[in-house]
Amino acid sequence: MLAAAVGGLARLDETLGLFDWRADRNASLTYLDREYGDRGWALDRRVIEDARLWLPRDAEYGIVLGPRWDNLDGQVAADFLKYFLLPRREVDSGSAPWVFCYGCEVSVLGDGFKVLSRGRDGILFGRRP
């Protein structure tokens, strides 16, 4: 019995270290990792953060998927934006003054479209006149 207690006490720091692992991992995350998740759901987080700062709280935005995006990637991105940008609302992309464009050319967004933020992974955020 005494040997078991001594053995348990000798390894107590390792046992408690397992509980500390999660706290260490969270402490190592950056602001953007905490805000957007560290699994990459938001694609280019800088563009999403720019959009959140530009968009008024009552804004309506649209999402345009270009030929380089498959349906799954586009759906995950759209679903992420739907909840992350609340209370802003997603509407039909043709009537939206604010637009997220995944893998499409600026020319398809019409004359006067102004790119406000461009990501390295093919995402654009901008405004129609």
Contacts in CASP RR format, 6 or more apart in sequence:
PFRMAT RR
TARGET T0000
AUTHOR 0000-0000-0000
METHOD contacts of the structure
MODEL  1
MLAAAVGGLARLDETLGLFDWRADRNASLTYLDREYGDRGWALDRRVIED
ARLWLPRDAEYGIVLGPRWDNLDGQVAADFLKYFLLPRREVDSGSAPWVF
CYGCEVSVLGDGFKVLSRGRDGILFGRRP
8 15 0 8 1.000
26 34 0 8 1.000
29 38 0 8 1.000
32 45 0 8 1.000
32 49 0 8 1.000
35 45 0 8 1.000
35 49 0 8 1.000
36 42 0 8 1.000
36 45 0 8 1.000
36 48 0 8 1.000
36 84 0 8 1.000
41 76 0 8 1.000
41 77 0 8 1.000
41 80 0 8 1.000
42 48 0 8 1.000
42 77 0 8 1.000
42 80 0 8 1.000
42 84 0 8 1.000
43 77 0 8 1.000
43 102 0 8 1.000
43 121 0 8 1.000
43 123 0 8 1.000
44 119 0 8 1.000
44 120 0 8 1.000
44 121 0 8 1.000
44 122 0 8 1.000
44 123 0 8 1.000
46 117 0 8 1.000
46 119 0 8 1.000
47 117 0 8 1.000
47 118 0 8 1.000
47 119 0 8 1.000
47 123 0 8 1.000
47 124 0 8 1.000
47 125 0 8 1.000
48 81 0 8 1.000
48 84 0 8 1.000
48 125 0 8 1.000
50 116 0 8 1.000
50 117 0 8 1.000
50 125 0 8 1.000
51 61 0 8 1.000
51 85 0 8 1.000
51 98 0 8 1.000
51 100 0 8 1.000
51 116 0 8 1.000
51 117 0 8 1.000
51 125 0 8 1.000
51 126 0 8 1.000
52 84 0 8 1.000
52 85 0 8 1.000
54 98 0 8 1.000
54 116 0 8 1.000
54 117 0 8 1.000
54 125 0 8 1.000
54 126 0 8 1.000
54 127 0 8 1.000
55 61 0 8 1.000
55 85 0 8 1.000
55 88 0 8 1.000
55 98 0 8 1.000
56 88 0 8 1.000
57 87 0 8 1.000
57 88 0 8 1.000
58 87 0 8 1.000
58 88 0 8 1.000
59 88 0 8 1.000
59 89 0 8 1.000
59 97 0 8 1.000
59 98 0 8 1.000
60 88 0 8 1.000
60 89 0 8 1.000
60 90 0 8 1.000
60 91 0 8 1.000
60 95 0 8 1.000
60 96 0 8 1.000
60 97 0 8 1.000
60 98 0 8 1.000
61 81 0 8 1.000
61 85 0 8 1.000
61 88 0 8 1.000
61 89 0 8 1.000
61 90 0 8 1.000
61 91 0 8 1.000
61 96 0 8 1.000
61 97 0 8 1.000
61 98 0 8 1.000
61 99 0 8 1.000
61 100 0 8 1.000
62 90 0 8 1.000
62 91 0 8 1.000
62 92 0 8 1.000
62 93 0 8 1.000
62 94 0 8 1.000
62 96 0 8 1.000
62 98 0 8 1.000
62 99 0 8 1.000
62 100 0 8 1.000
63 74 0 8 1.000
63 77 0 8 1.000
63 78 0 8 1.000
63 81 0 8 1.000
63 90 0 8 1.000
63 93 0 8 1.000
63 99 0 8 1.000
63 100 0 8 1.000
63 101 0 8 1.000
63 102 0 8 1.000
64 93 0 8 1.000
64 99 0 8 1.000
64 100 0 8 1.000
64 101 0 8 1.000
64 102 0 8 1.000
64 104 0 8 1.000
64 108 0 8 1.000
64 109 0 8 1.000
65 71 0 8 1.000
65 74 0 8 1.000
65 102 0 8 1.000
65 103 0 8 1.000
65 104 0 8 1.000
66 101 0 8 1.000
66 102 0 8 1.000
66 103 0 8 1.000
66 104 0 8 1.000
66 108 0 8 1.000
67 103 0 8 1.000
67 104 0 8 1.000
68 102 0 8 1.000
68 103 0 8 1.000
68 104 0 8 1.000
68 122 0 8 1.000
69 77 0 8 1.000
69 102 0 8 1.000
69 103 0 8 1.000
73 102 0 8 1.000
74 102 0 8 1.000
77 100 0 8 1.000
77 102 0 8 1.000
77 123 0 8 1.000
78 90 0 8 1.000
81 90 0 8 1.000
81 100 0 8 1.000
82 90 0 8 1.000
90 96 0 8 1.000
93 99 0 8 1.000
96 128 0 8 1.000
97 127 0 8 1.000
97 128 0 8 1.000
98 125 0 8 1.000
98 126 0 8 1.000
98 127 0 8 1.000
98 128 0 8 1.000
99 109 0 8 1.000
99 113 0 8 1.000
99 124 0 8 1.000
99 125 0 8 1.000
99 126 0 8 1.000
99 127 0 8 1.000
99 128 0 8 1.000
100 123 0 8 1.000
100 124 0 8 1.000
100 125 0 8 1.000
100 126 0 8 1.000
101 108 0 8 1.000
101 109 0 8 1.000
101 123 0 8 1.000
101 124 0 8 1.000
101 125 0 8 1.000
101 126 0 8 1.000
102 122 0 8 1.000
102 123 0 8 1.000
103 122 0 8 1.000
103 123 0 8 1.000
103 124 0 8 1.000
104 124 0 8 1.000
106 113 0 8 1.000
106 115 0 8 1.000
106 124 0 8 1.000
109 128 0 8 1.000
110 128 0 8 1.000
112 128 0 8 1.000
112 129 0 8 1.000
113 126 0 8 1.000
113 127 0 8 1.000
113 128 0 8 1.000
113 129 0 8 1.000
114 126 0 8 1.000
114 127 0 8 1.000
114 128 0 8 1.000
114 129 0 8 1.000
115 124 0 8 1.000
115 125 0 8 1.000
115 126 0 8 1.000
116 125 0 8 1.000
116 126 0 8 1.000
116 127 0 8 1.000
117 124 0 8 1.000
117 125 0 8 1.000
117 126 0 8 1.000
118 124 0 8 1.000
118 125 0 8 1.000
END
